[in-house]
Amino acid sequence: MVRVTTTNRREVLRAGAGLVAGGALAAGCGAGQAAPSHAADSAPPSASPFGHRTAGASASGAGTAPAPRAYPGQPAQITHGPRSRPEVALTFHGQGDPGIAHKLLDTAEKHGSHLTVLAVGTWLDEHPDIARRILDGGHDLGNHTQRHISVNTLAEADARKEITDCADRLKRLTGSIGTWFRPSRAPTASPLVARLARAVGYPHVLSYDVDSLDYTRPGAAAVTRKVLAEVRGGSVVSLHFGYPDTVAALPDLLHELDRRALRAVTTTELLS
């Protein structure tokens, strides 16, 4: 495990985290909603000032984290990568017990795999060191709104604030607003939320084509079976930090992906 070891680094991270806000364990974001078609219009490059690397160092002193980028030919709401590639992206909604998050990150790294973490802003407020831990492990880090509420149902000003507040946390902690945005409490963004995300600097919304349903606490074996029954080359899988079932399922899931000659990579790598 990569640890933040210097006193100065800890102090800067704490100072950049802002006020601590309460939050519950991550709940499933996709219940009762259909996944989008992959054949959507391509997203235009962002004109936001956030949509590029910023000068200077991040809060941890380790350099600016990667910024969002546009992927020509990909839809505005991405559900999967190229089906011809022997790779999949395991994406995690970032909230809950940080000890579980560390176990999942450690397991992936020991296996030589990398994850995509969509972090909730209040979680970053409570555990600011986790942002650099994720990046130092070679994983993608993105925005999953500030409070993990149903962003698609909010008024425009409130939805914008949910996106920008989390982006602000990420920027203060890492120097970047993160590489991806995923709406909370829904597998896809409404047209309004997708537009607001682009304005903040995210050219694409990251959805998924495989829902593990781990947030329903079905047991590790059920999580593994659900993913393996649906996953194929290019898949983007939705999983969650905060659930012991997911920790127990990940080793078997990675082993079976290996057996099928599918590598678990970041979403950035999957689409690059």
N, C-alpha and C positions, 0 to 999 in steps of 0.2 A: 504494500500500500504506500502511495506517495503521501507524505505528511507535510504540512506547513510547519516549519521548525523555528523560524526566527520570531523574536518578540515584535520587531517592527512590522513584520508582515501581518501578524495577528491583529496588531493595533489598527493598522490601516484598513484591514478587512472589516473589523468591527465598526470603525467609524463610517465606512461606506455603506453599511447595511441598512441604516435608517432605523426607524422605530420598529420594535418587534410587534408583529400582529399575530393573533391566535389563528390556528388552523386545524382542521380535522384531518384524519387520514384520507388519502386520495380515494375518491369514489370513481366508479366507471364513467367515462365521458361519452360512451357511444350507445347507451341503452336506448332501444326503441327507435333508432334512427338509421336510415339507409346510407350506405356508402355511395359516393359520387361516381359517375362514369369517368373513366380515364380520358375520354375523348372530349375534354373541355377545351375552351380557347386557351392559347398559350398566354402566360402572364407577361406584361411588359416589364422591362427593367425599372427598378425603383429610382425615382428622382430625389428621394429623401436624403438629407445630409447624413443620416445614420447608415446609409447603404454602402459604406466603404470603410476601410480600415482607418482608425483614428491615429493621429500622431502620438508619440510618447508611449509610456509604459502603462500597464494595467495596475490595478490596486495592489496586486501581489508582487509587482516588480518583475514579473516573468514575461513581459511583452504583451502587446495587444492581441486579444483572442480573434479568431476568424469572424468576419462579418457576413451577413446574408449576401447571397448572389443569385442572379437570375440564371435559369437553366433553359436555354433556347430549345424549343420543341416540347418542353414539359408543360402540362396544364397549370392553370392558376391554382388548382387544388390537386396536389399530388397524392395518389393512392398507392402507387407502386413504381418501381424502376423498370429498366429493360428486362423483359422476360428471358432474353437470351443469355443473361449473365448468371453465373453460378454463385450468386451472392444474395443475401437478404439483410434487411435492416431491422434490428430489434430496438424498438423505441419505447422509452419508459416515461410515464407521467411522474414527474418529480415532486413528491410530497411524502410526509410520514416520517417514521423512525429513521434517523440518519444511520443508525447501526445496520439496518437492513439494506440501505442504499450502499454502504461501504462493502457489505458482503457480496452484493450483486456485482459491483464494480470489480472487486477482487477476483471473483469467480471468472468473469469475462476475461480479465487481463491474464490470469494464469492459463487460460485456454488459448490466448492469442487473439481474442475477439474484441470488438469495440462496439459500443452502444451509442444510441442517441437519447439524450435526456431532455425532456421538455419540462422546465422547472416552474413551479408556482412561486410567485413573488414573496408571499408571506413565509414560505419555507426558506427562501434565501435570507429573509430578514432574521429568522430564528437561527439559521445555520449557515452563516456567510462563507465559512471555509469550504463548504461543499462545492461551490462553483469552481474554484481552482482545482480541487481534487478531481473533479470530472474532467476538466481540460488537461490536467497533467497526466491523466491516464490515457490520453489520446482519443477521448470520446467527443461527440458533438454535444453542444449545449444550446438550448433554445428556450423560448417563451411560451408558457402555458397559462397566461393571464396572472393578475396579481392575487386574486382571492379564490380562484377555482369555483366561480359561480357560473350560472348559465348565461354566457356572454351573448349568445344569439338572441336572447329575450330582452336585453337591456336597451334603453334609449341610446341614441347615438353618442351623446356626451359621456354617458356612463361606460359604454363599451370601449370608447376611445381611451378612457382613463384606465380601464382594466389592462389594456394592451400596453399603453405607454408607461404605466407605473412599474410593470414587470420589466419592460425594456430598460427603464432607468436603473433598476436594481442591477440588472446584468451588466449594464455599461459601467456603473460605478465599481463593480467587483472585478470585471475582466477587461474593460476597455472597449467592449462590443455589446451590441444589443442581442447577440446570439445568432446562430446560423439559421434557426427555423422558428416559425410560429405555428402553434396548434391551439384551436379554440378549446375552451373548457366546457365540459358537460355536453359535448356533441362531437360526432366524428368529422363533421364538415362545418365550415363557416357559412353563415348567411351571406348574401351579396354585400350587405352593409359591413359586416365584420371583415370580410375579405378586403373590401375597399379601404377600411381603416387600417388594417394590417399593412397593406401596400404603402399607405401614406406614412406610416411609422418607419418603414424600411424593409419590410419582408416581401419580396417579390412573389413568393409562393406560400400557400397554406399547406402544411404537412398533415395529410390524413393517413389512412391505412387500409389495407385490404384483408387483413387477418386480425380479428379481435380475440385475444386469449381468454377473455372473461375472468381473468384472475381476481378481479375486484369482487366477484360473487363468492369468493372463498370456497371453490369446489374441491379443493385438495390438489396436491402437486401433480398426481398422475392425470387428473382430468385436465389441468392446464396444459400439460405436455401433449396429451392426445388431441386436444382442440387445435393447438397450433400446428401439429404435424399433419393433421387431416387436411389442412387448408394451405399450408405454406408451399410455395414454389419459387423458382428463380425470379428475382426482382421484387419479392414480397416485402411489404412494410408491415411489421407486426406490432400491435398495441399491447403493452404490458404496463405494470405499475410498480413503483417503489411502495413500500409500506405493508407488504403482505408476505408472511412467512412461506405460504404456498409457492410463491414465485421464486424465492430463494432456493427452496427444495427442488423445484422443477428445472431450474436453469442448467445444472450439469447434464442431466439426461437430454434436455433439449439440444444443447450444443453438441453432445455426442452423436445424436441422431442426425443433426444437420451435417456433421462431418461424414457420417456414413452415406448420406445422400449427395456428398460432394458439393455442399452449399456452405459458403463462408459467411459468418456474421460480421458485417462491416458497418461503419457509420453511414447515415443517409447521404452525407456528402460524397463519400467514396462510391456508394451505390449508383449515384447519378452522374459522377464525373467521368 
